[in-house]
Amino acid sequence: MSASIPSVPDDGTEYYFSIEYKGFNLTWGIWGHLSRDEQKTIALQHGLKSIGDFEEFVSLKQAVDDSEYSMVDAESSPINPPAEILHRIFSWLPVDTYGTMALVSTHWKFFTRTEAVYKRLCERLYLNQSKRRQLHVNRFDGSYRRMLEIRPRVRAAGGCYVMKYSQIKKIERTMWTEIPIGAVLRTEYYRYLYFQEDGRVLYALSCSPPKDMFRRLLNVILHKEDDPVIVWGTYQVQKYNCTIVAKQRWHEVKFDTTIIPTSTSGRFAALSIDYHRSSVSGCFEDWSHDRVEYKVPDKQFRFIKDARL
């Protein structure tokens, strides 16, 4: 195996980035099939300390040519903007949309699957969600991709966590009961949790179904409209535990939830409620004089994707 890179001209002119691997131009496809030891060797040969540093260096200096699948300078192709510009544009999009963007073109496919990109995504998510605000990539074999795949998190933006609860109530028959015999009295409501990457969350308790509530959530997010049902809160993730605190008009509510690693809705797309408390003063300690603890339903929050969110 051999790897070589031409020196960068001092006059600032444009140049082609070229790496040879066993006599052929190295492509992102070949790079992805190399062992970590081989990737590390190539990175060290180019004076870079890690695989992530090497991939970030390559992604900033080149783009993938859609017809040849070779590593060339990104600025040499007008249809492939420089990687740094793409990073800035993509930073406005939800993290989970990176998987969808990989289907746009070969260039985007490999661009969104480098260790440098995974590092950026982990920083966006875990440094805001985590209680300790640390990454510790060494706990995931030094791979940010592995961290993003297995480290617990909540899905931020791109959709909303929804829990639907229905209950059949027993009708108490008295001389004043006007409900006809044979009728069924059913209570139905929804809880909504819309997480943002910055540690904030929108919480709502409403009888409105998702098709109506998502529109209302969007008005609060984009147009800063006031909605009597939707309130702001904060959240923190510690391992598989996610704690949510939201301030309603008459009291504060706190949910202790567990992140479900896998479900029918996808990875980290379900939350189970462990505790549900409220307090007028905002104190949820055991000694609090106004803390109220509620019986939690056996239902789960499930993440529903919606492009508007």
PyMOL commands that set and color helices and strands:
alter all, ss='L'
color gray80, all
select helices_A, chain A and resi 28-33+36-45+51-61+74-76+83-90+97-101+106-111+115-129+137-140+144-150+210-223
alter helices_A, ss='H'
color red, helices_A
select strands_A, chain A and resi 20-21+24-25+63-64+71-72+159-169+185-195+200-206+230-238+241-247+252-263+266-279+292-294+300-305
alter strands_A, ss='S'
color yellow, strands_A
deselect
rebuild
show_as cartoon
